[in-house]
Amino acid sequence: ADPARAQIMRECATWLASKFREMRMEPEIVATPGAPVVLAKWKKGGSAKRRTVLIYGHYDVQPAEMGDGWTGDPFEPRLIDGMVVARGSTDNKGQIFAHMMGVAEKIKAGGPETDVIFLVEGEEEVGSDNLEGVLRSRKEELACDVAVISDTNMAGPDKPTLTYGLRGISALEVELTGPSHDLHSGVYGGAVVNPITVLTRLLAGLHHPTGQVAVPGFYKKVRKVAAWERKAAKALRVPDAEVKRQAGSPALGGERGFSAIERIGMRPTAEINGITGGYQGPGPKTVLPSKASAKLTFRLVPHQDPKEIADLVERDLKKRCPKTVKLKVTRHHGGFPYFCDPTKGFGPAASKALSQAWGGKRVDYLLEGGTIPIVSVIKNVLGVETLLVGLSLPDCRAHGPDETFPIEYLERGAKMNQALLKEIAGV
Amino acid sequence: ADPARAQIMRECATWLASKFREMRMEPEIVATPGAPVVLAKWKKGGSAKRRTVLIYGHYDVQPAEMGDGWTGDPFEPRLIDGMVVARGSTDNKGQIFAHMMGVAEKIKAGGPETDVIFLVEGEEEVGSDNLEGVLRSRKEELACDVAVISDTNMAGPDKPTLTYGLRGISALEVELTGPSHDLHSGVYGGAVVNPITVLTRLLAGLHHPTGQVAVPGFYKKVRKVAAWERKAAKALRVPDAEVKRQAGSPALGGERGFSAIERIGMRPTAEINGITGGYQGPGPKTVLPSKASAKLTFRLVPHQDPKEIADLVERDLKKRCPKTVKLKVTRHHGGFPYFCDPTKGFGPAASKALSQAWGGKRVDYLLEGGTIPIVSVIKNVLGVETLLVGLSLPDCRAHGPDETFPIEYLERGAKMNQALLKEIAGV
């Protein structure tokens, strides 16, 4: 989103289009109010039964600077111990390039078993604001049977993984105003209610002591997790100790009756992403502040609706807020959760392709705790499911310094792409 | 405390000393590691029964700039509608100068009825860090029967007021660390406990729903307020509506069973002066932060001890803090509460003097919610009580822009000083 990089973004889109042209696909650079979207088609047509696969990726990356802790220029790729070290290597350049390699090879040999549309955008890291418009205006042209995205993690090295669900999100901001101006906490404290105190009570009330979210109605639409899913979660072999190690947390917590990996994938959350109020400089200051505020996000699971959840939260806060402060709730973005039963539709095809690419290894089934809003948009606008066949590893440091991608996963990914298109054609 | 003002501070001390010399007192500028203290004595001696009064004031002021909302240069006094408008006019230059005027006039006429020591420091606004050392090293020289300070508010215009108590203070800072680094709230939220969430629970637990402080043992040493005190509080005629108006608060709150003015003067508090954690910029950010912290002050009433209260609070926080975060408590300053029964000792003398200076008006008795730590230091080191005979009005805007002091209160204050010394001599 850095305006200074707009020219480089356009150059990247042009480079992608030329690459698609080299592959003998038909590329087009679609202008948007933001970064352009690159579309590229390979259509054989003919049989009405012939399937079309939409492969989504993004060419934009997170900002990076040497000062963040990089051991070399983040935009000058280095190959170290079989890993490509560069910003975007795993998120999402390496992953989308593996699919391009797979399709390119097949086209040289006469073409893959399905028609293919690549859709590579440049605004994923800043909310994909302009992509829905492109999908809607190009709806017929983008008609397909299924979408494929490699922008998620594998459960671990050599653990081919099908992500069959994502959490949604509902983001809110809460601001409380007590006195009209900051007061001396000696001269007024005890009689004038402190908005920070009220805020701590409101926010502490978001959870039950059991770790469950306490907003009335919050769990009403939460789907029941199937027995096979809890088995699959166990099969991931990501013990609580591993999550604790990654987080560097003194101890884990959360909703009773679930493992860490289950809490992250299968259960919704209420999270305070930021809180602010009063004096924050060094040492003490005896102020009774006028305002206090907090940023909240709720991670959602099927079939929770981000707007309904925001409504429930706002109602609960309003009900519990005392008359001593004024409450203002601002809504930020929302994203629907996603769930695609891997035993149905194209799920088994994806599993088979993943297993093949990793030499017959068992495929893991993962519920991702994060949100990829575009997956729900694809479902809503194009009416198709998305196969989330990630090639990234948990320690690839997406968004962090020295982001890496295993160079051999380019070949693996290309093989997986070829197997996947073949399997999809056969469904 | 602005180092750029150090030279002006020294000039101010020199001016004060020369003023005391003009008054035919014996001034001395006492160097400290910070701003100098100005001492000035007028001793007649003779009778062993002759009393000595220590009059305390401070020549330092809060910072002030035009940008704060001043309607003229804050350091160029203006006389507007009978009010001196200038930084320090009420806090504390006008109030201490009234005492100097009173004593000067009496010295011309042969001297007041008591010996007098002025002690005017330059670090009141930054915690009086060096004053205790001066008191201790000059203990014999500063021996006196009672101290007098005019650095508090009157209950209102033409309401002569004897402040007979001050709240103490105990300041703490709480920091919680959860994960060792900021995490993605999607990827870890639900399993890794958010330190902001824990902080809101710990802080919400500082109060009972009744408004009482919930820290075990907090009220153990709180003295019982006498019936006459509640009568005196009522006689102040400061209704809750007036406190609400001053604060611009939607509604007042606090401990049940007390009026606003009683809650401020007679009851202790737990206040959150600042809270911080996670993302505070515009819009949302899905971070699960590593740290969250808050600044707390507890206002204390007799006979609470600031160190004991800090111990109780720290013990309570440690007991309630879950294992999912690391708790760090930092102690800031403490100050003892103060209480001096106005019906005993020199109290009646002060009441009589106040009433005389205001033409026989009834004297109000006030408990101040703020803290003046030096009053306890005077009691501890010199062993004497302090008469708090404030000349400031609630709307004099001490510490604020366009600070004012009624010019006629210089004369009133001088008369009050003369009456007070005479009454003290007669006790």
Chai-1 contact restraints between the chains, C-beta under 6 A:
chainA,res_idxA,chainB,res_idxB,connection_type,confidence,min_distance_angstrom,max_distance_angstrom,comment,restraint_id
A,A171,B,P284,contact,1.0,0.0,6.0,A-B,restraint_1
A,G178,B,S249,contact,1.0,0.0,6.0,A-B,restraint_2
A,P179,B,A247,contact,1.0,0.0,6.0,A-B,restraint_3
A,P179,B,G248,contact,1.0,0.0,6.0,A-B,restraint_4
A,P179,B,S249,contact,1.0,0.0,6.0,A-B,restraint_5
A,S180,B,G248,contact,1.0,0.0,6.0,A-B,restraint_6
A,L183,B,A247,contact,1.0,0.0,6.0,A-B,restraint_7
A,S185,B,E271,contact,1.0,0.0,6.0,A-B,restraint_8
A,G186,B,R299,contact,1.0,0.0,6.0,A-B,restraint_9
A,G186,B,G369,contact,1.0,0.0,6.0,A-B,restraint_10
A,G186,B,G370,contact,1.0,0.0,6.0,A-B,restraint_11
A,G186,B,T371,contact,1.0,0.0,6.0,A-B,restraint_12
A,V187,B,G369,contact,1.0,0.0,6.0,A-B,restraint_13
A,V187,B,G370,contact,1.0,0.0,6.0,A-B,restraint_14
A,Y188,B,A247,contact,1.0,0.0,6.0,A-B,restraint_15
A,G189,B,T269,contact,1.0,0.0,6.0,A-B,restraint_16
A,G189,B,E271,contact,1.0,0.0,6.0,A-B,restraint_17
A,G189,B,R299,contact,1.0,0.0,6.0,A-B,restraint_18
A,G190,B,G254,contact,1.0,0.0,6.0,A-B,restraint_19
A,G190,B,R263,contact,1.0,0.0,6.0,A-B,restraint_20
A,G190,B,I264,contact,1.0,0.0,6.0,A-B,restraint_21
A,G190,B,R267,contact,1.0,0.0,6.0,A-B,restraint_22
A,G190,B,T269,contact,1.0,0.0,6.0,A-B,restraint_23
A,A191,B,V243,contact,1.0,0.0,6.0,A-B,restraint_24
A,A191,B,L252,contact,1.0,0.0,6.0,A-B,restraint_25
A,A191,B,G254,contact,1.0,0.0,6.0,A-B,restraint_26
A,A191,B,A260,contact,1.0,0.0,6.0,A-B,restraint_27
A,A191,B,R263,contact,1.0,0.0,6.0,A-B,restraint_28
A,A191,B,I264,contact,1.0,0.0,6.0,A-B,restraint_29
A,V192,B,A247,contact,1.0,0.0,6.0,A-B,restraint_30
A,V192,B,S249,contact,1.0,0.0,6.0,A-B,restraint_31
A,V193,B,G253,contact,1.0,0.0,6.0,A-B,restraint_32
A,N194,B,E271,contact,1.0,0.0,6.0,A-B,restraint_33
A,N194,B,I272,contact,1.0,0.0,6.0,A-B,restraint_34
A,I196,B,I272,contact,1.0,0.0,6.0,A-B,restraint_35
A,I196,B,I275,contact,1.0,0.0,6.0,A-B,restraint_36
A,T197,B,I272,contact,1.0,0.0,6.0,A-B,restraint_37
A,T200,B,T200,contact,1.0,0.0,6.0,A-B,restraint_38
A,T200,B,L203,contact,1.0,0.0,6.0,A-B,restraint_39
A,T200,B,A204,contact,1.0,0.0,6.0,A-B,restraint_40
A,R201,B,A204,contact,1.0,0.0,6.0,A-B,restraint_41
A,L203,B,T200,contact,1.0,0.0,6.0,A-B,restraint_42
A,A204,B,T200,contact,1.0,0.0,6.0,A-B,restraint_43
A,A204,B,R201,contact,1.0,0.0,6.0,A-B,restraint_44
A,A204,B,A204,contact,1.0,0.0,6.0,A-B,restraint_45
A,V243,B,A191,contact,1.0,0.0,6.0,A-B,restraint_46
A,A247,B,P179,contact,1.0,0.0,6.0,A-B,restraint_47
A,A247,B,L183,contact,1.0,0.0,6.0,A-B,restraint_48
A,A247,B,Y188,contact,1.0,0.0,6.0,A-B,restraint_49
A,A247,B,V192,contact,1.0,0.0,6.0,A-B,restraint_50
A,G248,B,P179,contact,1.0,0.0,6.0,A-B,restraint_51
A,G248,B,S180,contact,1.0,0.0,6.0,A-B,restraint_52
A,S249,B,G178,contact,1.0,0.0,6.0,A-B,restraint_53
A,S249,B,P179,contact,1.0,0.0,6.0,A-B,restraint_54
A,S249,B,V192,contact,1.0,0.0,6.0,A-B,restraint_55
A,P250,B,K326,contact,1.0,0.0,6.0,A-B,restraint_56
A,A251,B,K323,contact,1.0,0.0,6.0,A-B,restraint_57
A,A251,B,T324,contact,1.0,0.0,6.0,A-B,restraint_58
A,L252,B,A191,contact,1.0,0.0,6.0,A-B,restraint_59
A,G253,B,V193,contact,1.0,0.0,6.0,A-B,restraint_60
A,G253,B,T324,contact,1.0,0.0,6.0,A-B,restraint_61
A,G254,B,G190,contact,1.0,0.0,6.0,A-B,restraint_62
A,G254,B,A191,contact,1.0,0.0,6.0,A-B,restraint_63
A,A260,B,A191,contact,1.0,0.0,6.0,A-B,restraint_64
A,R263,B,G190,contact,1.0,0.0,6.0,A-B,restraint_65
A,R263,B,A191,contact,1.0,0.0,6.0,A-B,restraint_66
A,I264,B,G190,contact,1.0,0.0,6.0,A-B,restraint_67
A,I264,B,A191,contact,1.0,0.0,6.0,A-B,restraint_68
A,R267,B,G190,contact,1.0,0.0,6.0,A-B,restraint_69
A,T269,B,G189,contact,1.0,0.0,6.0,A-B,restraint_70
A,T269,B,G190,contact,1.0,0.0,6.0,A-B,restraint_71
A,E271,B,S185,contact,1.0,0.0,6.0,A-B,restraint_72
A,E271,B,G189,contact,1.0,0.0,6.0,A-B,restraint_73
A,E271,B,N194,contact,1.0,0.0,6.0,A-B,restraint_74
A,I272,B,N194,contact,1.0,0.0,6.0,A-B,restraint_75
A,I272,B,I196,contact,1.0,0.0,6.0,A-B,restraint_76
A,I272,B,T197,contact,1.0,0.0,6.0,A-B,restraint_77
A,N273,B,G278,contact,1.0,0.0,6.0,A-B,restraint_78
A,N273,B,Y279,contact,1.0,0.0,6.0,A-B,restraint_79
A,N273,B,K285,contact,1.0,0.0,6.0,A-B,restraint_80
A,N273,B,V287,contact,1.0,0.0,6.0,A-B,restraint_81
A,G274,B,G278,contact,1.0,0.0,6.0,A-B,restraint_82
A,G274,B,Y279,contact,1.0,0.0,6.0,A-B,restraint_83
A,G274,B,Q280,contact,1.0,0.0,6.0,A-B,restraint_84
A,I275,B,I196,contact,1.0,0.0,6.0,A-B,restraint_85
A,I275,B,I275,contact,1.0,0.0,6.0,A-B,restraint_86
A,I275,B,G277,contact,1.0,0.0,6.0,A-B,restraint_87
A,T276,B,T276,contact,1.0,0.0,6.0,A-B,restraint_88
A,T276,B,Q280,contact,1.0,0.0,6.0,A-B,restraint_89
A,G277,B,I275,contact,1.0,0.0,6.0,A-B,restraint_90
A,G278,B,N273,contact,1.0,0.0,6.0,A-B,restraint_91
A,G278,B,G274,contact,1.0,0.0,6.0,A-B,restraint_92
A,Y279,B,N273,contact,1.0,0.0,6.0,A-B,restraint_93
A,Y279,B,G274,contact,1.0,0.0,6.0,A-B,restraint_94
A,Q280,B,G274,contact,1.0,0.0,6.0,A-B,restraint_95
A,Q280,B,T276,contact,1.0,0.0,6.0,A-B,restraint_96
A,P284,B,A171,contact,1.0,0.0,6.0,A-B,restraint_97
A,P284,B,K295,contact,1.0,0.0,6.0,A-B,restraint_98
A,P284,B,H332,contact,1.0,0.0,6.0,A-B,restraint_99
A,K285,B,N273,contact,1.0,0.0,6.0,A-B,restraint_100
A,T286,B,T297,contact,1.0,0.0,6.0,A-B,restraint_101
A,V287,B,N273,contact,1.0,0.0,6.0,A-B,restraint_102
A,K295,B,P284,contact,1.0,0.0,6.0,A-B,restraint_103
A,T297,B,T286,contact,1.0,0.0,6.0,A-B,restraint_104
A,R299,B,G189,contact,1.0,0.0,6.0,A-B,restraint_105
A,K323,B,A251,contact,1.0,0.0,6.0,A-B,restraint_106
A,T324,B,A251,contact,1.0,0.0,6.0,A-B,restraint_107
A,T324,B,G253,contact,1.0,0.0,6.0,A-B,restraint_108
A,K326,B,P250,contact,1.0,0.0,6.0,A-B,restraint_109
A,H332,B,P284,contact,1.0,0.0,6.0,A-B,restraint_110
A,G369,B,G186,contact,1.0,0.0,6.0,A-B,restraint_111
A,G369,B,V187,contact,1.0,0.0,6.0,A-B,restraint_112
A,G370,B,G186,contact,1.0,0.0,6.0,A-B,restraint_113
A,G370,B,V187,contact,1.0,0.0,6.0,A-B,restraint_114
A,T371,B,G186,contact,1.0,0.0,6.0,A-B,restraint_115
